[in-house]
Amino acid sequence: MLNINGITVRLGGRTILDGASAALPPGSRVGLIGRNGAGKSTMVRVIAGLLEPDEGSAEMPRGSRLGYIAQEAPAGQETPFDTVLAADTERAALMIESETCEDPDRLGDVYERLIAIDAYTAPARAAQILLGLGFDEEMQAQPLDSFSGGWKMRVALAALLFSQPDVLLLDEPSNHLDLEAVMWLEDFLKSYSATIVVVSHERDFLNNVVDHILHLQGGKITLYPGGYDAFERQRAERMAQLAAAKANQDIQRAKLQDYVARNSARASTAKQAQSRQKMLAKMQPIAELANDPSLSFDFPDPSELRPPLITLDMASVGYSDIPILKRLNMRLDPDDRVALLGRNGNGKTTLARLLAAQLAPIDGEMNASGKMKVGYFTQYQVEELDADDTPLEHMTRIMKGSSPAAVRAQLGRFGFSGDKAIGKVGKMSGGEKARLALALITRDAPHLLILDEPTNHLDVDAREALVQALNAYSGAVVLVSHDRHMLELTADRLVLVDNGTAKEFDGSLDDYIAFVLKGDKPDGAAPGASKADRKASKKAATDARDRETALRRTIRDLEADTARLTTERNALDRAMFDPAGAEPRFAKLSMSDLGKRRADVQGKIEAVEAKWLEATEALETA
């Protein structure tokens, strides 16, 4: 069991964790979630023993081995294979001792222990883990220094998994992985027998891997049973309870304030008024559910263009006249939603750059509409933002000639209004920088959005907001992502980039996942179904996505109606119990009219709540 006992951490005068406590069951697989900046990585570092808390502790059974990836990736001339093998320090030490030990009794103990820890199958296990994370046999034998930082972090992850610790800590392990490697990791972790604590923002990953959710908010942690969907249902119930409690408290507060105002001056009731004044002072305010600007994504709709936007005819593309992809035949229309699939290194980004006109075809033809505007998002744009500038300065510079109001309006679409627009980029979170980059690339209402891993720095709620914004956007979308939830809800077409070309994949995303998990080599077509069946299946999936999107939009609108009506009801209650503090629109109404108005509003609230319940049940069914 892993016990988190009253952990408090203060950094730079700010309290990150505030008496956080939870008891994680033995062998549990726990997803640690929370908004960006909530303190998830801080919590993991405390559990790993890398950060000393101001108060409290993290405790586990004596002798437990804890595994955590260091911040620095491995480097040097050692190979990934040797690095992974060396991660099992006990095996490495015993193997050396077996070759040098001259004491027959000790040598017998060494061999017995080597057999017990399955030491002789270790090379095969190490190779299999590396293969699952994308290293073929040739790559496993290359020096570490020949790889990029992302691939080196994969080696670190492989070494951690190979060492088989009793408590495995993973902080956003999928950030350096492609979809195929994420699916392999998911499959590996599902069969992992020890305790796992994983920080992740991927809904499908959490649903498929974890059996508990540890939610971090306001410095506190709460443990929920089940995967992410189960947590979200429980959280929705708590939010509804919070809203109801807030409304009830407002009524009680208004009653108390009215009593104090009417009875403080009278000697016979002054004591009771003082008592109620103390009750008011002690009443802890229930926080209003705030409109979080970090969930703002609103892509401007482009002007209409006649199809097609882009056609590729036997095109080849690459670098320095060396083709990476050949025989490309593709058509993009204004309402297309395309997901590019395939392992990292197969050419997904190269194809995206060709469609964005950042690369010219080496051979063949590419035709694009002359009036088409393209918005192309990559992680490099996030990293290249000027840390000393503000969002307003970035947008003003790129929208040269536009009015200040137009610049502010585009920033406001992505949650950068007021003080948020004039804060330094260097002090922003990764998610905020990603939102700013998206605001910048869409400033002229592009007809085609090309998004290469847009979710790497976004938390679960922000990813959901991005999905809904993409589904509301009227232009075409080409998406590269390892987030299956996003792909399933936004993509109508799947294109597999593999074997030096790109072909339409005629199956569903589930078909593709089945291919990868079985270790098959997909060739762009799903087996076992006719072309007509596959088209029908794809249309059904698209229709289901559209229905789900419509239901989510309906639920969001109904929640907004409930909030508006609840605010109006509270204002009516204040007008009835405290006429002096009534809003101007209600100040001249009689008590009878106020009562009728309140009854009408209450009826509307109940009707909206009934529709909300119906819509949420329909969404769960969908």
Protein Blocks (a to p, Z undefined) as FASTA:
>chain_A
ZZdehiacdeehiafbghiacdddehiacdddddehilmmmmmmmmnopaccfbdcdddd
ehiacddddfbdcedjbdfklmmmmmmmmlmmmmmmmmmpcbfklmmmmmmmmmmnommm
mmmmmmmmmmmnopafklmmpcfklpcfklmmmmmmmmmmmnopabdcdehkllmpcfkl
mmmmmmmmmmpcbdcddddfbfklmmmmmmcdcddeehiacddeddfklmmmmmmmmmmm
mmmmmmmmmmmmmmmmmmmmmmmmpmklmmmmmmmmmmmmmmccdddddddfklgccddd
dddddddfbdcehiacdeehiafbghiacdddfkbccddeddehilmmmmmmmmnopacc
fbhjddddfkbccddddfklmmmpcfkbcfklmmmmmmgoiafklmmmmmmmnopahjll
mccfklpcfklmmmmmmmmmmmnopabdcdehkllmpcfklmmmmmmmmmmpcbdcdddd
fbfklmmmmpmbdcddeehiacddfbdfklmmmmmmnopacehiaehiafklmmmmmmmm
mmmmmmmmmmmmmmmmmmmmmmmmmmmmmmmmmmmmmmmlpcfklmmpcfklmmmmmmmm
mmmmmmmmmmmmmmmmmmmmZZ
